[in-house]
């Protein structure tokens, strides 16, 4: 039996706060569009570890840029 990705409480919260979830997904989607070309090489090589590392790094940079923060 596989372990579910989300708990029942998380699913319940998402159903109750659908507008917030959709808003966050739209924001993340826009950020990802900004750097999808940089991730293409990892996708082609099927390098999941490199892809995930680079993805996290780029997402953090994009969020800092859009939010105006310079935290490191």
Beta strands, then each sheet from edge to edge (+ up, - down):
end
